[in-house]
């Protein structure tokens, strides 16, 4: 399996610009990190991987999952996408693995993948045959093995996702949105992290030269603490 690849999707700014007016196309999107109903505190989350392990080369910017810092990430999608910053290329990491499990550690989905030829942002989408149940928590692991043997300890990140129902109030708000960016802002304000992230990524990819979308993406990276800038040659610097 080959991960979805955004090789030309790297941000060229480390800090987002501040909006200059209240126009709906320039007002900053406010990302919220909200707990799902019933509270899922105590769920272990590991947003950043290690700097190096085993045969993996050292890196300045760690493997990072684009997820909330503490809480279970929310989605309204049956088969959501997951996003990561990976500082390695295919020749560095022979094998990758993605695992989705239910609350009792039973596998729901497991697959191996190969990385792209250059470092950057990657996405992984669940197949349509894997649909999340509503109001159920799922944990996932994104693992990178530095040798051909999966017996070695991987570099990994982990998080949680919960699919919530599309309630009438939210459906009405989304229907009233006149632009894709307004839909993203609604998701972000409601703390529906995975849906907001995926739609923003699609928007950024569709219009790579749009400064508003570039600023939105940089703002999201700042929100999760991934303060990096990347040249078009994929040489990334850490600004933490």
Buried (B, 14 or more C-beta within 10 A) or exposed (E): EEBBBBBEBBBEBBEBBEBEEEEEEBBBBEBBBBBBEEEBEEBEBBBBBBBEBEBBEEBEBBBBBBBBEEBBBBBBBEBBBBBBBBBBBBEBBBBBBBBBBBEEEEEBBEBEBEBBEBBBBBBBBBEEEBEBEEEEBBBBBBBBBBBEEEEBEBBBBBBBBBBBEBEEEBEEBBEEBEEBBBBBBBBBBBBBBBBBBBBBBBBBBEEEEBEBBBBBBBBBBBBBEBBBBBEEEBEBEBEE
